[in-house]
Amino acid sequence: AAPTRNLGSIMTELKSVGMRGKCDLLAGIKTAQLALKNRQNKNQHPRIIVFVGSPIETDMKKLTKLGAQLKKNSYAVDVINFGK
């Protein structure tokens, strides 16, 4: 599916999203970074907000490397963790 700005289409697809499986935090943040890099309106500072509802099982070394890359490119990241 292609990116869209149609709110109705987004809400329709969100209804079919199920909560299961494991969280791949690294891939999710990298995808968000790529989406922000290719955005249309570049007047605002890039910010990634991550909602995590499952345990984060990513290697700390990889997260530190990604954090350094995000800091270098001036991306702000907010992580909201639900659960344990």
C-alpha positions in Angstrom: 0.0 0.0 0.0 1.2 3.5 -0.8 1.4 6.3 1.8 -1.8 8.3 2.1 -3.2 11.5 3.7 -6.8 10.2 3.6 -7.8 9.9 7.3 -10.8 7.7 6.5 -8.6 5.2 4.7 -6.1 5.2 7.6 -8.9 4.6 10.2 -10.4 1.8 8.2 -7.0 0.0 8.0 -6.4 0.5 11.7 -9.5 -1.5 12.6 -8.0 -4.6 11.0 -4.7 -4.3 13.0 -4.4 -7.1 15.5 -2.2 -7.2 18.6 0.0 -10.3 18.4 3.6 -11.3 17.9 6.8 -9.6 18.9 7.9 -6.0 18.6 10.8 -5.2 16.2 11.6 -1.8 17.6 14.7 -1.3 15.4 12.9 -1.9 12.1 10.0 0.3 13.2 12.2 3.3 14.0 14.3 2.8 10.8 11.0 2.8 8.8 9.8 5.9 10.5 13.1 7.6 9.9 12.9 6.8 6.2 9.3 8.1 6.0 10.4 11.4 7.7 13.3 11.7 5.3 10.9 11.6 2.3 8.1 13.7 3.7 6.6 16.6 1.8 6.6 19.3 4.5 10.1 19.7 5.8 9.5 23.0 7.7 9.1 21.2 11.1 11.7 19.3 13.1 11.4 15.5 12.6 10.0 13.6 15.6 9.3 9.9 16.0 6.8 8.8 18.6 6.9 5.0 19.4 4.1 3.2 21.3 5.4 -0.1 22.6 3.1 -2.7 24.2 5.4 -5.7 24.3 8.8 -6.3 25.8 11.7 -4.8 23.9 14.1 -7.6 23.0 16.5 -5.6 20.8 20.3 -5.6 21.5 21.4 -2.6 23.4 24.4 -2.1 21.2 22.2 -1.8 18.1 19.8 0.6 19.9 22.8 2.8 20.9 24.1 2.9 17.3 20.7 3.8 16.0 20.3 6.5 18.7 23.7 8.1 17.6 22.5 8.1 14.0 19.2 9.7 14.9 21.0 12.3 17.1 23.4 13.1 14.2 20.4 13.7 11.9 18.5 15.8 14.5 15.6 13.4 14.9 13.7 13.5 18.2 12.3 10.1 19.5 9.7 9.7 22.2 9.1 6.2 23.5 5.8 5.4 25.4 6.0 1.9 26.9 2.9 0.1 28.0 3.2 -2.9 30.2 6.3 -4.4 31.8 
